[in-house]
């Protein structure tokens, strides 16, 4: 069975240890890996991952182009990588998104908590307007500590941009999973499994979330380098999905989403 990891972070090797440690400090957790390409492939190979959606996040406008060119270079080197570029609301959004597409990147990733803007801030609206109907968007959503990425803010954006292909990461809202479904469950979006199943207190809660969202909207994600691929796959397998549901979550939903990309990717 094919497996696509839809949520993997990578950094240039010279800064990967520092960047990975910084993420660990932000979330008060010990990272399983250093977030570079060799370690990603090492972890993913344990479960025979066939595709990786790789991305990183620009915390300043000046970082956008450098990061996007790094992601594109890694995709040229690793054909199993599907690149998601970064964007920052304070950058020249149109020019940087044009460049992102020229590089052949297939989507956009934003992390409002790292980038310090609210999902529904007016400064971010040009991003959604420009990529709606063109590129899928992964949004880090949810964190009880911050207002930036609350699911209610994501809901406002989805209402404003009905053609936006959006993946609200972490079952729609890390650490606020039930509120995430309340806000987003009846709206048009997808969610991924990353940094969720290992946090839930019981298996019944996990199964409830899967039942609510439906496996047709669920994507497998590791949140590498935070977690190990083998453990994340075990957590998905513990949900006891049917073969068809498992295939949808592990690969088919991702393939269908990425096929909407306006650039050149073909699975």
N, C-alpha and C positions, 0 to 999 in steps of 0.2 A: 504493500500500500504506500502511495506517495505521501510525504509529509512536508508541509510548508510551515516554517516558523515565521509568523507574521509580525514578530515584535523582537528584534534583535538590535542592540546598540553596538557600534564599532567606532574605534578611535585610532588615529595614527599611532604606531607602536611607540614612538618617542614620548607620547603623552598619555598612553593608554592606562598605565598604572595610576598616575595622578588623577585622571578623569574618573576611573573606576572607584578609587578611594573616595573621591568627592561625592559620588552618588551614594556610596555606602554611608557616609557621614550624614548626608541629607535625610536618608531614610533610617538612620540608626540601625544598620544591619551590616553583617560581614558579607562581602561579595564573594561568590563562589569562584569567579575567574577574573583575570585581567581582560578588559574588553577590546582585544585586538582580533584580527582575522584568524590567525592560527588557533587561538583558544576557542573561538566560535566554532570553527570546523571540527576541532577536537571534541568539543562537547556534543555538537549536533551529530557527529558520525556515530555516536553510541546508539542512536535510534534511527540511523539512516535517513536523516533529513535530506530532502532532495532540493528544496528551495529555501532561501532565507530572504525575508524583507529586511534590509539593513538601513540604518539611519543614525543620525546624530542630531544634536540641537544647538543652534546658534544662540548664545546668550547676549550677543551684541550684534548690531547690523553688520559690522565689519567682518564678522566670522562667516556670514552666509555663503559667500562665493567660495571661500577657501574650503569649507566643509563640503559643499556640493561637488566641487571638483575632486575632493578626496573620495567621496562616495562613488562618483562616476568611475574614477580610476580603479577602485576595488572591484567594481562590477565588470570592468573590462578584463581584469585579472582572474576573476572567479565567476565563471558563467552561471553558477548556481545562485548567485546573488541577484536580487531585484532591488534596485536603489530607490529609496525615498529621500528626497532632498529636504533641506530646512529652509525656513523663511522667518523673518522677524518683522513685526509691524512697522518698525522705524526705518527699515531698509527701503530702497526703491523697489517696491513690491512688484510692479509690472516688469521692470527690467530683470530682476532676479528670478522671477518665475519663468520668464522667457528663456533666460540662460539655463535654468534648471531643465526645461524641456529640451533645449538644444543639446544638452549633455546626455539625453536619453533616459533621464530619471523618470520613474513611473508613478510617483506619488509625492506627497508632502507630509512631514511630521512636525507637529508643534507640541510644546510642553509649557503651558502657561505658567505653572508654578516656578519652573526654572527661568523662564523668560520674563516674568513679572508683568504680565498683562492679563486682564480678564478675557475669557473666551468671547464674551459678547461686547467687548469694548469696541467703540466705533473705529478705532485705529486698525482693528483686525478685519473689518468688513471688506476692504479691498482684496484681501487674500481669498476669502470665501467666494466673493463675486467672480474673481478671475479664474478660479479652478473648478467652479461648479460645472458639472457636465464634461469636464476634461480629465481631471486627475483625482484619484482617491486621497482622502485626508485621514491620517491617524492623529488623534488628539488624546494626550494624556488627560484623563478626566477623573475628578474626585480626589479629595484629601481633606480629612476632617480639620486639618490645621490651617487651611488657606481658603480664601474666597475665590481665587483666580479661576479654578477649574471645576467649580461646582456643577453638577449635572443640570440644574435649573438654567444656568447660563448657556450650556450646550443646547438645551431645548429651544431657547430663543433663536439661536443661530439656525437650527434645523427648520424652524418655522419660517424664517426669513429666506432661506436658500433651499427650496425643496428638491433641487437637482443635485445637491451636494452629496457625493458618495463618501460618507463619514464612518470611520471606525472609532467608536468611543472606547478607549482602551480600558482594560481591567474590569470587564463586565460592566462597563458604563460608568464606573465611579469607584476608584480604589478607596477602601475603608468606609464607603457610604453606599454599599451595594443595593440595599433595599430602596433607598431614596433614588438611586440611579434608575432602577426599573420604573419607579413611580413617575419620574420625570421624562424618561426617554423610551420606555417600553412600547408605547403606542405611537411613537414617531418613527420615521424612516431612518434607520441607522443600523450598523453592525457593531458587535462587541468582540473583544478577544479574551482568552482565558488567562492572560498573563497576570502574575502577582495577585492571584485571587484564591485559587483552590487551596493553596497551602495556608491561607489566613483564616478561612472559615472554620467556625468552631465544630461543625458536625457535617456529615455527609448529606444529611437531609436538606440543609441549607443550600449546599451546592446543587443538588438535584432540583430543588425548587427554582433556583435561578436559571438553570438550563431549560427547565420546562416552561418558565415564563418567557424567556427570550426566544426559545425555539432553536433547534440545531441549525436551521437554515440561515440564521444570522450570527452564528458563532464561529470564530476563527481561533486556531491554536497559536499561542504565542508563549515564548519562554521568558521574556524580559532579560535575556542574556545581557551582561555578565552577572546579573544578580542571582540567577538560579541555574540549576543543572538540567539539561534536556531530559535525561532519563527520569528524573524525579517528576518533572512536569508532565511527561507522557503518562507515567504511572497514575498520576492524579486524574488525568482525563480518562484513562482506561477504567478507573474505579467507578466512573459514572455509569458503567454498564450500558453504553449506547448500543443500538443495533449496528450491524455492519454498514448499512447505508448512512446512518447518522454519523458514525465515526468517520467514514470517508468524506462526508460533507465538512465536518469540523476540521479534519486534518489537512485537507487539500482542496476539495472541489469549490467550496465557498470562496477561497482565496483566488483560485484560478478565474472564477467568474467575475470577481471584482476587478482583478487586474486587467482583464480583457476589455474593460470599459476605458482603459487608459488611451489617451489620444496620441501617445508617442509610438514607439516602434516595437514594444515588447510583444512577443508571441510565445506562448508556452510550448 
